[in-house]
């Protein structure tokens, strides 16, 4: 059975669009993508680790990585614009970003990079992957 190009073309375009939607934020984020075990190793080593959880407050209340601070994605720009922002002191520090998967973290990384942050890490798979790996969660009821 021979497939006609006209029938395949929409499928090829759809697949390319899905790949572009997933890959473009990763390429533009200016962050290093790390596995959950990399963050856990740093935490276990006693390193000063800054973890920004960019999920909504409701998601955060459902469970979060121990030591993380909730800063919803939609509030980052406003916080950066505050005079004497508490974020300003983190510009040169390693900052790990998490969300449910990693999409919002990638967006947050782009925003923070534009604001001058240099050491940004996005935790691949976010809190969902962290949970699946059986790693500790705080605040879960």
C-alpha positions as CSV (number, residue, x, y, z in Angstrom):
1,X,0.0,0.0,0.0
2,X,1.5,3.3,-1.1
3,X,1.0,6.3,1.1
4,X,0.2,9.5,-0.7
5,X,2.2,12.6,0.3
6,X,-1.0,14.7,0.7
7,X,-2.2,12.2,3.4
8,X,1.2,12.1,5.3
9,X,2.0,15.8,5.1
10,X,-0.5,16.9,7.9
11,X,0.9,14.3,10.2
12,X,4.4,15.4,9.6
13,X,3.5,19.0,10.2
14,X,1.7,18.1,13.4
15,X,4.6,16.0,14.8
16,X,7.0,18.9,13.9
17,X,4.8,21.4,15.7
18,X,4.6,19.2,18.8
19,X,8.4,18.8,18.8
20,X,8.9,22.5,18.3
21,X,6.6,23.4,21.2
22,X,8.5,21.1,23.5
23,X,12.0,22.0,22.3
24,X,12.0,25.8,21.7
25,X,11.5,26.7,25.4
26,X,14.4,24.4,26.3
27,X,16.7,26.0,23.8
28,X,15.7,29.6,24.8
29,X,15.7,29.0,28.6
30,X,19.5,29.5,29.1
31,X,19.3,27.0,31.9
32,X,21.0,23.7,32.4
33,X,18.5,20.8,32.6
34,X,19.4,18.5,35.5
35,X,17.9,15.2,36.7
36,X,16.2,14.9,40.1
37,X,19.2,13.0,41.5
38,X,21.5,15.9,40.8
39,X,19.5,18.2,43.0
40,X,19.1,15.5,45.7
41,X,22.9,15.0,45.7
42,X,23.5,18.7,46.2
43,X,20.9,18.8,49.0
44,X,22.5,15.7,50.7
45,X,26.0,17.2,50.4
46,X,24.8,20.2,52.5
47,X,25.3,22.7,49.7
48,X,23.4,25.9,49.9
49,X,20.7,25.2,47.4
50,X,18.1,27.7,46.3
51,X,15.0,25.9,44.9
52,X,12.3,28.1,43.4
53,X,9.0,26.3,42.9
54,X,7.1,28.2,40.2
55,X,3.8,26.4,40.6
56,X,0.7,28.0,42.0
57,X,0.2,28.2,45.7
58,X,-2.5,25.5,45.6
59,X,-0.1,23.1,43.8
60,X,2.7,24.0,46.2
61,X,0.4,23.2,49.2
62,X,-0.1,19.7,47.8
63,X,3.5,18.9,48.3
64,X,6.9,20.4,47.5
65,X,10.6,19.6,47.5
66,X,11.9,20.2,51.0
67,X,13.5,23.7,51.3
68,X,11.9,25.0,48.2
69,X,10.3,28.5,48.1
70,X,7.1,29.1,46.2
71,X,7.3,31.9,43.7
72,X,4.6,31.4,41.1
73,X,5.6,32.0,37.5
74,X,3.2,34.8,37.1
75,X,4.8,36.7,40.0
76,X,8.4,36.6,39.0
77,X,8.5,39.7,36.8
78,X,6.8,41.8,39.5
79,X,9.2,40.5,42.2
80,X,12.2,41.3,40.0
81,X,10.9,44.9,39.6
82,X,10.6,45.5,43.3
83,X,13.2,47.8,44.7
84,X,15.6,45.8,46.9
85,X,14.1,42.6,45.7
86,X,15.1,39.5,47.7
87,X,15.8,37.9,44.3
88,X,18.6,40.3,43.5
89,X,20.9,38.6,46.0
90,X,20.6,35.3,44.0
91,X,21.8,36.5,40.7
92,X,25.2,34.7,41.0
93,X,23.9,31.8,43.1
94,X,22.9,28.4,41.7
95,X,19.1,28.5,41.5
96,X,17.1,25.3,40.8
97,X,13.7,25.8,39.3
98,X,10.8,23.3,39.6
99,X,7.2,23.1,38.6
100,X,4.9,20.1,38.0
101,X,6.7,18.9,34.9
102,X,9.3,21.4,33.7
103,X,7.5,23.7,31.3
104,X,6.9,26.6,33.6
105,X,10.4,26.2,35.0
106,X,11.8,26.7,31.5
107,X,9.7,29.9,31.1
108,X,10.9,31.1,34.6
109,X,14.5,30.4,33.6
110,X,14.1,32.5,30.5
111,X,12.7,35.4,32.6
112,X,15.4,35.1,35.2
113,X,18.2,34.9,32.7
114,X,17.0,38.1,31.0
115,X,17.2,39.7,34.5
116,X,20.9,38.7,34.8
117,X,20.7,35.3,36.6
118,X,23.7,33.2,35.6
119,X,23.5,29.8,37.3
120,X,20.0,28.5,36.5
121,X,19.1,24.8,36.6
122,X,15.7,23.3,35.6
123,X,14.9,20.0,37.3
124,X,13.8,17.7,34.5
125,X,10.3,16.4,35.1
126,X,9.8,18.7,38.1
127,X,7.9,17.7,41.2
128,X,6.1,14.9,39.3
129,X,9.4,13.1,38.5
130,X,10.7,13.9,42.0
131,X,7.7,12.1,43.5
132,X,7.9,9.1,41.1
133,X,11.6,8.7,42.2
134,X,10.4,8.3,45.8
135,X,12.3,11.4,46.9
136,X,11.1,13.3,50.0
137,X,8.1,15.6,49.7
138,X,7.1,18.2,52.4
139,X,3.7,19.6,53.0
140,X,1.7,16.8,51.4
141,X,-1.4,15.8,53.3
